[in-house]
Amino acid sequence: MTNLEAIDMTALAARLRWGAYVAARKLGMPGLLAGGLVLALLGAQAFHLQPAGARLEAERDARTQELAALPKPGRKAGSGGMTLQQVQQLRSSEQAYSIFQILSQHGMDRRHATYRREVEVKGKLRRLTIGIAMSGSYVGLREAMREIADQPMVRIDGVSIERDRIDSANVTADLRVSLWGPDT
């Protein structure tokens, strides 16, 4: 390593002045301004932007770790409903089977079902209407209808309920359900 006291500062200053004079003659005033701007940008990058970028990167990593530690959102226990994304991923036949499964879970016996497909809203939305004839308990029908109505993109269009006797717990029902989704 060289001893700094051994360097002749007057000779170094003279060389720097001579280099600046030659650069000024070759580049002219616009060249000197452009060179000064380049040096200023390099200084700003080294002393301001680069440390700020490192600080932001460290803060981003800390936030990422905090987010990873948070519990993942999911279905609530016992909710029974599906999210909109899950429903859109199901094809219409799978959606219909889920309706039938809900009805059977609540003790409803299907007699027959009718299906009708329609395309609405200028061809951008499809609608599958299912008419279901069934029988079972009134309480089971009511709970099944609540669960079906809680699902996104499903609408109960109509229901007709008949009882043989007024004191009978068993009913015969016709349920009309529409399943909505993008036309595929």
Summary of the structure (lengths in Angstrom):
residues: 184
radius of gyration: 38.0
end to end distance: 75.7
largest distance: 117.8
contacts: 430
relative contact order: 0.10
helix: 53%
strand: 26%
